[in-house]
Amino acid sequence: MILQFISRESSLILAVTPANMDLANSDALKLAKEVDPQGLRTIGVITKLDLMDEGTDARDVLENKLLPLRRGYIGVVNRSQKDIEGKKDIRAALAAERKFFLSHPAYRHMADRMGTPHLQKTLNQQLTNHIRESLPTLRSKLQSQLLSLEKEVEEYKNFRPDDPTRKTKALLQMVQQFGVDFEKRIEGSGDQVDTLELSGGARINRIFHERFPFELVKMEFDEKDLRREISYAIKNIHGVRTGLFTPDLAFEAIVKKQVVKLKEPCLKCVDLVIQELINTVRQCTSKLSSYPRLREETERIVTTYIREREGRTKDQILLLIDIEQSYINTNHEDFIGFANAQQRSTQLNKKRAIPNQGEILVIRRGWLTINNISLMKGGSKEYWFVLTAESLSWYKDEEEKEKKYMLPLDNLKIRDVEKGFMSNKHVFAIFNTEQR
């Protein structure tokens, strides 16, 4: 409440502080500094100078050396509670105050600028000067308001309540004001800021950045079931065949099921935004309370428009989810392992050359890991494999200079080896049908 008065530029601030407390911690000076940081409108008053500890004084403060103010400080000595109970009159109190300043060694040189009479005189003088300085500005403001009112009066001289032109103009002004208020609430630039709760654009922002991600996190997800689904999808797509690579159709089938789950949180997000927009419309039409029918029609029209847009928005969201389901981008970083495997396979196929007579047809080249420790000492190792119609050979690297082993393919077949639902690599075994 104090700030409401001292914040006005036309007011003078009287900051009263006891001398027996730290001036830097004075609540009065702190409040004054908030609204008058330069100290141009503040007058400092120091009381209880007679109650200071022995050997201390407020000389530096009264000489305006500590926390200076443009209008300075004035020291006073008031009646104590004992004096009041003893019914000490004002004249005796003023005389005692005068005697205190004249007899005190720290204040005697400034006694003529201390005391209650000097404070009274200073306040009267400074208030008079302040009013005189404020009058030109006040006069100019009153003149502008007078001209505005005279202009408005001139407009109403020929006013007819039943004039349709004026009714239309008033109606348009109220509708335009509704549009301005609605935009300000959404954009966050309104004159009146709600400090009790989020509303308008702030609440919509929270829905998108906090509530929507929370709804996504809440989606039910069982990793064990997902692993089982992936395993079944891969096996069902291979059928009776044995595949070396995980088919992209398996990923598409699993990802499509996950994408469908996005529909519910997306539509819920739209519902929350629509509800907040409708609440904002009702808040903006509160200014039309004097015209109940106009308010009702405005709310109905705007709410109907919002509901129409709600339907279109939901259709677009569902369409976007359907689009995501229709095409699964396996080149995305989430499928980078699969994409790299496919890319390497494609590159190797391109390297195949049509052999001349006498040359051996190469079916496939690539890196494989041998897990049979008894065959290759030292544990699992990766080698560069070359598969032909007659043999399977592996080398130290892609240059195919240092051959490690060559395995004839007569009577050899392959079979899958189960490693788990989420194996990173496909594992298979080579066996001899004649048990050699």
Order of alpha helices (4+ residues) and beta strands (2+ residues): alpha-beta-alpha-beta-alpha-beta-alpha-alpha-alpha-alpha-alpha-alpha-alpha-alpha-alpha-alpha-alpha-beta-beta-beta-beta-beta-beta
